[in-house]
């Protein structure tokens, strides 16, 4: 099992200057204490993004907001506004989430 691989991948993506993110593991006591509105089940099913105003976006719905905040990827966020992209991204995210362990192991640092 490749524990931490997904976190490594996210940290690598954010290394370009998106210091406004804090990545917390789902099962960490800190996450449970600071964000009690996010259940362990929801957290394990999909990534959760807590916005400054307190709204929580989950899975594919969080992706455009995350991309919008990464300087090198910001240009890609506009693609989510194109017709049909949201439903397609939700299906793609669901597949990725179901296969995340296999996928993260394939991109983990050796």
C-alpha positions as protocol buffer text, in pm:
chain_id: "A"
residue {
  index: 1
  type: UNK
  ca { x: 0 y: 0 z: 0 }
}
residue {
  index: 2
  type: UNK
  ca { x: 130 y: 347 z: -86 }
}
residue {
  index: 3
  type: UNK
  ca { x: 28 y: 556 z: 210 }
}
residue {
  index: 4
  type: UNK
  ca { x: 75 y: 928 z: 165 }
}
residue {
  index: 5
  type: UNK
  ca { x: 116 y: 911 z: -213 }
}
residue {
  index: 6
  type: UNK
  ca { x: -192 y: 1124 z: -281 }
}
residue {
  index: 7
  type: UNK
  ca { x: -68 y: 1384 z: -33 }
}
residue {
  index: 8
  type: UNK
  ca { x: 272 y: 1383 z: -203 }
}
residue {
  index: 9
  type: UNK
  ca { x: 106 y: 1442 z: -540 }
}
residue {
  index: 10
  type: UNK
  ca { x: -109 y: 1728 z: -406 }
}
residue {
  index: 11
  type: UNK
  ca { x: 187 y: 1892 z: -232 }
}
residue {
  index: 12
  type: UNK
  ca { x: 387 y: 1867 z: -554 }
}
residue {
  index: 13
  type: UNK
  ca { x: 106 y: 2039 z: -747 }
}
residue {
  index: 14
  type: UNK
  ca { x: 79 y: 2313 z: -485 }
}
residue {
  index: 15
  type: UNK
  ca { x: 454 y: 2375 z: -473 }
}
residue {
  index: 16
  type: UNK
  ca { x: 415 y: 2646 z: -735 }
}
residue {
  index: 17
  type: UNK
  ca { x: 289 y: 2907 z: -491 }
}
residue {
  index: 18
  type: UNK
  ca { x: -54 y: 2802 z: -372 }
}
residue {
  index: 19
  type: UNK
  ca { x: 32 y: 2851 z: -7 }
}
residue {
  index: 20
  type: UNK
  ca { x: -328 y: 2926 z: 83 }
}
residue {
  index: 21
  type: UNK
  ca { x: -403 y: 2554 z: 123 }
}
residue {
  index: 22
  type: UNK
  ca { x: -370 y: 2337 z: 426 }
}
residue {
  index: 23
  type: UNK
  ca { x: -385 y: 1965 z: 359 }
}
residue {
  index: 24
  type: UNK
  ca { x: -519 y: 1757 z: 645 }
}
residue {
  index: 25
  type: UNK
  ca { x: -550 y: 1378 z: 638 }
}
residue {
  index: 26
  type: UNK
  ca { x: -909 y: 1258 z: 673 }
}
residue {
  index: 27
  type: UNK
  ca { x: -849 y: 1062 z: 989 }
}
residue {
  index: 28
  type: UNK
  ca { x: -637 y: 1321 z: 1168 }
}
residue {
  index: 29
  type: UNK
  ca { x: -757 y: 1450 z: 1506 }
}
residue {
  index: 30
  type: UNK
  ca { x: -686 y: 1805 z: 1385 }
}
residue {
  index: 31
  type: UNK
  ca { x: -927 y: 1764 z: 1091 }
}
residue {
  index: 32
  type: UNK
  ca { x: -1195 y: 1615 z: 1315 }
}
residue {
  index: 33
  type: UNK
  ca { x: -1160 y: 1895 z: 1570 }
}
residue {
  index: 34
  type: UNK
  ca { x: -1149 y: 2188 z: 1327 }
}
residue {
  index: 35
  type: UNK
  ca { x: -1407 y: 2059 z: 1080 }
}
residue {
  index: 36
  type: UNK
  ca { x: -1658 y: 1850 z: 1274 }
}
residue {
  index: 37
  type: UNK
  ca { x: -1919 y: 1914 z: 1003 }
}
residue {
  index: 38
  type: UNK
  ca { x: -1720 y: 1684 z: 772 }
}
residue {
  index: 39
  type: UNK
  ca { x: -1786 y: 1322 z: 860 }
}
residue {
  index: 40
  type: UNK
  ca { x: -1520 y: 1055 z: 829 }
}
residue {
  index: 41
  type: UNK
  ca { x: -1739 y: 884 z: 569 }
}
residue {
  index: 42
  type: UNK
  ca { x: -1765 y: 1197 z: 353 }
}
residue {
  index: 43
  type: UNK
  ca { x: -1394 y: 1258 z: 388 }
}
residue {
  index: 44
  type: UNK
  ca { x: -1302 y: 904 z: 284 }
}
residue {
  index: 45
  type: UNK
  ca { x: -1542 y: 914 z: -12 }
}
residue {
  index: 46
  type: UNK
  ca { x: -1405 y: 1236 z: -166 }
}
residue {
  index: 47
  type: UNK
  ca { x: -1173 y: 1526 z: -101 }
}
residue {
  index: 48
  type: UNK
  ca { x: -1331 y: 1808 z: 96 }
}
residue {
  index: 49
  type: UNK
  ca { x: -1250 y: 2175 z: 40 }
}
residue {
  index: 50
  type: UNK
  ca { x: -1346 y: 2421 z: 312 }
}
residue {
  index: 51
  type: UNK
  ca { x: -1369 y: 2771 z: 168 }
}
residue {
  index: 52
  type: UNK
  ca { x: -1290 y: 3084 z: 372 }
}
residue {
  index: 53
  type: UNK
  ca { x: -1664 y: 3154 z: 407 }
}
residue {
  index: 54
  type: UNK
  ca { x: -1718 y: 2809 z: 563 }
}
residue {
  index: 55
  type: UNK
  ca { x: -1882 y: 2641 z: 263 }
}
residue {
  index: 56
  type: UNK
  ca { x: -1766 y: 2286 z: 198 }
}
residue {
  index: 57
  type: UNK
  ca { x: -1721 y: 2156 z: -155 }
}
residue {
  index: 58
  type: UNK
  ca { x: -1669 y: 1787 z: -218 }
}
residue {
  index: 59
  type: UNK
  ca { x: -1501 y: 1582 z: -489 }
}
residue {
  index: 60
  type: UNK
  ca { x: -1539 y: 1708 z: -845 }
}
residue {
  index: 61
  type: UNK
  ca { x: -1721 y: 2017 z: -720 }
}
residue {
  index: 62
  type: UNK
  ca { x: -1408 y: 2115 z: -526 }
}
residue {
  index: 63
  type: UNK
  ca { x: -1172 y: 2066 z: -820 }
}
residue {
  index: 64
  type: UNK
  ca { x: -1242 y: 2394 z: -1007 }
}
residue {
  index: 65
  type: UNK
  ca { x: -1197 y: 2594 z: -686 }
}
residue {
  index: 66
  type: UNK
  ca { x: -869 y: 2420 z: -611 }
}
residue {
  index: 67
  type: UNK
  ca { x: -742 y: 2465 z: -967 }
}
residue {
  index: 68
  type: UNK
  ca { x: -842 y: 2833 z: -961 }
}
residue {
  index: 69
  type: UNK
  ca { x: -611 y: 2882 z: -661 }
}
residue {
  index: 70
  type: UNK
  ca { x: -302 y: 2714 z: -812 }
}
residue {
  index: 71
  type: UNK
  ca { x: -111 y: 2977 z: -1011 }
}
residue {
  index: 72
  type: UNK
  ca { x: 26 y: 2742 z: -1277 }
}
residue {
  index: 73
  type: UNK
  ca { x: -311 y: 2573 z: -1333 }
}
residue {
  index: 74
  type: UNK
  ca { x: -546 y: 2873 z: -1299 }
}
residue {
  index: 75
  type: UNK
  ca { x: -609 y: 2886 z: -1676 }
}
residue {
  index: 76
  type: UNK
  ca { x: -762 y: 2537 z: -1661 }
}
residue {
  index: 77
  type: UNK
  ca { x: -1040 y: 2637 z: -1419 }
}
residue {
  index: 78
  type: UNK
  ca { x: -1239 y: 2801 z: -1697 }
}
residue {
  index: 79
  type: UNK
  ca { x: -1285 y: 2464 z: -1867 }
}
residue {
  index: 80
  type: UNK
  ca { x: -1531 y: 2364 z: -1593 }
}
residue {
  index: 81
  type: UNK
  ca { x: -1772 y: 2633 z: -1718 }
}
residue {
  index: 82
  type: UNK
  ca { x: -1802 y: 2469 z: -2060 }
}
residue {
  index: 83
  type: UNK
  ca { x: -2128 y: 2283 z: -2131 }
}
residue {
  index: 84
  type: UNK
  ca { x: -2115 y: 1920 z: -2025 }
}
residue {
  index: 85
  type: UNK
  ca { x: -1784 y: 1941 z: -1841 }
}
residue {
  index: 86
  type: UNK
  ca { x: -1927 y: 1930 z: -1487 }
}
residue {
  index: 87
  type: UNK
  ca { x: -2119 y: 1602 z: -1534 }
}
residue {
  index: 88
  type: UNK
  ca { x: -1820 y: 1450 z: -1709 }
}
residue {
  index: 89
  type: UNK
  ca { x: -1583 y: 1566 z: -1434 }
}
residue {
  index: 90
  type: UNK
  ca { x: -1810 y: 1415 z: -1168 }
}
residue {
  index: 91
  type: UNK
  ca { x: -1800 y: 1077 z: -1345 }
}
residue {
  index: 92
  type: UNK
  ca { x: -1423 y: 1100 z: -1389 }
}
residue {
  index: 93
  type: UNK
  ca { x: -1376 y: 1198 z: -1024 }
}
residue {
  index: 94
  type: UNK
  ca { x: -1591 y: 905 z: -908 }
}
residue {
  index: 95
  type: UNK
  ca { x: -1374 y: 665 z: -1109 }
}
residue {
  index: 96
  type: UNK
  ca { x: -1052 y: 821 z: -977 }
}
residue {
  index: 97
  type: UNK
  ca { x: -1183 y: 808 z: -619 }
}
residue {
  index: 98
  type: UNK
  ca { x: -1270 y: 438 z: -653 }
}
residue {
  index: 99
  type: UNK
  ca { x: -923 y: 364 z: -789 }
}
residue {
  index: 100
  type: UNK
  ca { x: -722 y: 616 z: -588 }
}
residue {
  index: 101
  type: UNK
  ca { x: -495 y: 369 z: -413 }
}
residue {
  index: 102
  type: UNK
  ca { x: -386 y: 204 z: -738 }
}
residue {
  index: 103
  type: UNK
  ca { x: -344 y: 542 z: -907 }
}
residue {
  index: 104
  type: UNK
  ca { x: -152 y: 705 z: -622 }
}
residue {
  index: 105
  type: UNK
  ca { x: 82 y: 408 z: -600 }
}
residue {
  index: 106
  type: UNK
  ca { x: 162 y: 444 z: -969 }
}
residue {
  index: 107
  type: UNK
  ca { x: 272 y: 809 z: -927 }
}
residue {
  index: 108
  type: UNK
  ca { x: 435 y: 792 z: -585 }
}
residue {
  index: 109
  type: UNK
  ca { x: 799 y: 888 z: -541 }
}
residue {
  index: 110
  type: UNK
  ca { x: 1026 y: 587 z: -544 }
}
